[in-house]
Amino acid sequence: STQSTWGVGKLISVFIKKSRKQVCVSMAIQAGKVIREVHFSGHLATTDKSYDNPCTRADKMAQKIYLLGFKKYFPQMKVHGEENDEDCHKMVINESEIFERISETIPIIHEKPLSESQKKIWNTQFEQNRLFAWIDPLDATKEFTLGDVTNVTSLIGITIAVSYTHLT
């Protein structure tokens, strides 16, 4: 039988074990803190990736947090960030402090209980090398550079290599 697009989205939204999901949320919290710190410092260090497509110090620092976090907590997961990885790795950031902050945040994240169908998917084992993370460390960078932070967010999308037979 075929599975609807909703079913695929539902699978992706609940596929990772709770601790993995909490680590991702914790990384996003830390990236958000760095983005706010850069915003309030006023030192954006804006460059243009292409016409009307800016990149700031906040983009690069937030992506570095994700790259470091995924490397530490999910070493086999493939990660693709919107920004240039070389530029991000050049950013000076206290790695031990970031890992400490991520670890401190993990236990306070709470989620509502899963339905029975979600538990079936949740308990499926997925190897890390079948997972792929897509990162937009600072979405709405142009607005961010103009001081409008209303729609600024940090995005993590995770996909998994599965066949439709696993979804039925």
RASUL-V70202 format. One record per run of one state. SS is the DSSP state (2 for helix, 1 for strand, 0 for the rest). FROM is the first residue (numbers start at 1). TO is the last residue. If there is no record, write none. Layout:
ss from to
SS FROM TO
SS FROM TO
This chain:
ss from to
0 1 4
2 5 14
0 15 17
2 18 41
0 42 46
1 47 50
0 51 52
1 53 55
0 56 56
2 57 73
0 74 77
1 78 81
0 82 84
2 85 89
0 90 94
2 95 106
0 107 115
2 116 122
0 123 127
2 128 130
1 131 139
0 140 140
2 141 145
0 146 152
1 153 160
0 161 163
2 164 167
0 168 168
